[in-house]
Structures are given as structure tokens and as C-alpha cells.
Amino acid sequence: MSAQRRKSNIIGWREWVALPELGISRIKAKVDTGARTSALHAFKLQPYKEGNQDKIRFDIHPIQHNINKIITCIADITDKRWVSDSGGHREERYVITTPIVLAGQTWSVEVTLTERDSMLFRMLLGRSAIRQRFIVDPARSFIKDPKKGFIL
């Protein structure tokens, strides 16, 4: 792998990402290699059925420390599974699959929905989402922009 290619695959321990199908143009995500699956702050979860498809409507505060900005999202439910958080607490969560944009790349990721109001980041980007795409430099932050690639 060339030095330029390696450099372009490096992300910091926190980055701005976009979730375009959810109407989220920028959200701060903590890159968490200790978490297998990504997680998104969500509240007022309302699962429902549309035809044969299980769907979920939920609200999100995309901006940290701002409860006035609310985005209502709708997504297909991919799964419902038990997840252990970093404190060892188990919680059953809805799972959705949605495109994510980071560093000019777009791909689909599985995301669990959970209340993260007390957490510093509205989104965790887990290792399965970044596997074989990026290398994490834990000494750096916000070196990529979801629309432009590099912030540097």
C-alpha cells in the first residue's frame, strides 16, 4: 500500500459523519474500536409496520448539548438484538442499516438505536463499520469531513 493511500485511510478518534437517508448532514461520532456495532442516539422510538416491512420512527438531537434541534427519522428495522454497553449493562435495541458518509466514502452500516442523552457523543462508530476501510489514529481528531474528505 502506498504512503498516500495509507494517509488517506487514517481517521481520528472522533470524526464528523453524515447519515443522508436519515436527514442528518453532520453528526459528531466517536470512533470506538471497542464497540462491535455502531450506535446512534434516539428517543421516542415508534416501531410500526408498513405492508410487510417493519419500520421505526424516532427522534434525534444531532447536536451535542442542544435539545432544541430535533430531527425525526424513519428507517427499516433490520433486527432487534441484545447489546452490552461499556458498563456491562444489557439492553435490547432496534437495529437499522443506513448509508454513512465519511472521508468522501459512502457505505451501509448497521446502527443500534439507544438513548445517549447523558453521553458526550450522539453516535459511536463501531469497528465493524470501519473494518478494512480506515486506520484509527487515537492522537488525532476531526481530520476528515463527510463532504470534502480532509479537514487537516
C-alpha positions as CSV (number, residue, x, y, z in Angstrom):
1,M,0.0,0.0,0.0
2,S,1.4,3.4,-0.9
3,A,2.1,6.1,1.7
4,Q,-0.5,8.3,0.1
5,R,-3.2,5.6,0.3
6,R,-2.3,4.8,3.9
7,K,-2.6,8.5,4.8
8,S,-6.0,8.8,3.1
9,N,-7.3,5.9,5.1
10,I,-6.4,7.4,8.5
11,I,-9.2,8.8,10.7
12,G,-9.1,10.3,14.2
13,W,-10.7,9.0,17.3
14,R,-13.7,11.4,16.6
15,E,-14.9,12.5,13.2
16,W,-17.9,14.2,11.5
17,V,-20.1,11.8,9.6
18,A,-23.3,12.2,7.6
19,L,-26.3,9.9,7.6
20,P,-28.1,11.1,4.5
21,E,-31.0,8.8,4.4
22,L,-31.9,9.9,7.9
23,G,-31.6,13.5,7.0
24,I,-28.5,14.0,9.2
25,S,-26.0,16.1,7.2
26,R,-23.4,16.2,10.0
27,I,-23.1,14.5,13.4
28,K,-20.1,14.1,15.6
29,A,-19.1,10.4,16.0
30,K,-16.7,8.8,18.4
31,V,-14.8,6.1,16.6
32,D,-14.9,3.2,19.1
33,T,-12.9,0.2,18.2
34,G,-14.0,-1.5,21.4
35,A,-17.6,-1.5,20.2
36,R,-18.6,-4.0,17.5
37,T,-21.7,-2.3,16.3
38,S,-22.3,1.4,15.8
39,A,-24.9,3.2,18.0
40,L,-27.0,6.3,17.4
41,H,-28.7,8.5,20.0
42,A,-32.5,8.0,19.5
43,F,-35.6,8.7,21.6
44,K,-39.4,8.4,21.1
45,L,-38.9,5.2,19.2
46,Q,-42.1,4.1,17.5
47,P,-41.9,0.8,15.6
48,Y,-44.7,0.1,13.1
49,K,-45.5,-2.0,10.1
50,E,-45.8,-0.7,6.5
51,G,-47.0,-3.5,4.3
52,N,-44.7,-6.4,5.1
53,Q,-41.8,-4.2,6.2
54,D,-41.1,-3.4,9.9
55,K,-40.2,0.2,10.2
56,I,-39.2,2.6,13.0
57,R,-39.8,6.3,13.5
58,F,-37.5,8.0,16.0
59,D,-36.2,11.5,17.0
60,I,-32.7,12.5,17.5
61,H,-30.9,15.5,18.9
62,P,-28.0,15.6,16.4
63,I,-26.1,18.4,18.1
64,Q,-24.4,17.7,21.5
65,H,-25.8,19.8,24.3
66,N,-28.7,21.1,22.1
67,I,-32.1,19.6,22.9
68,N,-33.9,22.2,20.8
69,K,-32.7,20.8,17.4
70,I,-34.7,17.6,16.7
71,I,-34.7,15.5,13.5
72,T,-37.4,12.9,13.1
73,C,-36.1,9.8,11.2
74,I,-37.8,6.8,9.6
75,A,-35.9,3.6,8.7
76,D,-36.5,0.0,8.0
77,I,-35.8,-2.3,11.0
78,T,-33.0,-4.7,10.2
79,D,-33.0,-6.6,13.5
80,K,-33.7,-6.4,17.3
81,R,-30.9,-7.7,19.5
82,W,-29.4,-7.6,22.9
83,V,-26.3,-5.3,23.2
84,S,-24.0,-4.8,26.1
85,D,-22.7,-1.3,26.7
86,S,-19.3,-0.3,28.0
87,G,-20.6,-0.6,31.6
88,G,-21.7,-4.2,31.0
89,H,-25.4,-3.3,31.0
90,R,-27.5,-5.3,28.6
91,E,-30.3,-3.6,26.6
92,E,-32.4,-4.9,23.7
93,R,-32.1,-2.4,20.8
94,Y,-33.5,-1.9,17.4
95,V,-31.0,-2.2,14.6
96,I,-31.2,-0.3,11.3
97,T,-29.0,-0.3,8.2
98,T,-28.3,3.0,6.7
99,P,-25.7,4.7,4.4
100,I,-22.9,6.6,6.2
101,V,-20.6,9.2,4.6
102,L,-17.1,9.7,5.9
103,A,-14.0,10.9,4.1
104,G,-15.8,11.0,0.8
105,Q,-16.8,7.4,1.0
106,T,-20.3,6.1,1.3
107,W,-21.3,2.6,2.5
108,S,-24.0,0.9,4.5
109,V,-23.6,0.3,8.3
110,E,-25.7,-1.4,10.9
111,V,-26.6,1.0,13.7
112,T,-28.3,0.3,17.0
113,L,-30.7,2.9,18.4
114,T,-30.4,3.9,22.0
115,E,-30.9,6.8,24.4
116,R,-27.5,8.6,24.6
117,D,-28.5,11.9,26.2
118,S,-26.1,11.5,29.0
119,M,-23.2,10.6,26.7
120,L,-20.8,13.0,25.1
121,F,-21.3,11.7,21.6
122,R,-24.6,11.3,19.7
123,M,-23.0,8.5,17.7
124,L,-20.5,5.7,18.2
125,L,-18.8,4.4,15.1
126,G,-18.0,0.7,15.9
127,R,-15.3,-1.4,14.5
128,S,-17.5,-3.4,12.1
129,A,-18.4,-0.1,10.3
130,I,-14.7,0.8,9.7
131,R,-13.2,-2.6,9.3
132,Q,-11.0,-2.8,6.1
133,R,-11.7,0.9,5.4
134,F,-9.8,3.0,7.9
135,I,-7.0,3.0,10.4
136,V,-7.6,5.0,13.6
137,D,-5.0,7.4,14.9
138,P,-6.0,7.9,18.5
139,A,-3.9,11.0,18.8
140,R,-5.9,12.9,16.2
141,S,-9.5,14.3,15.8
142,F,-11.7,15.6,13.0
143,I,-9.2,15.0,10.2
144,K,-11.9,14.0,7.8
145,D,-15.1,15.8,6.6
146,P,-18.0,13.8,5.3
147,K,-18.4,16.0,2.3
148,K,-14.8,17.1,1.5
149,G,-12.5,14.3,2.6
150,F,-9.8,16.0,4.6
151,I,-10.1,18.8,7.1
152,L,-6.4,18.8,8.2
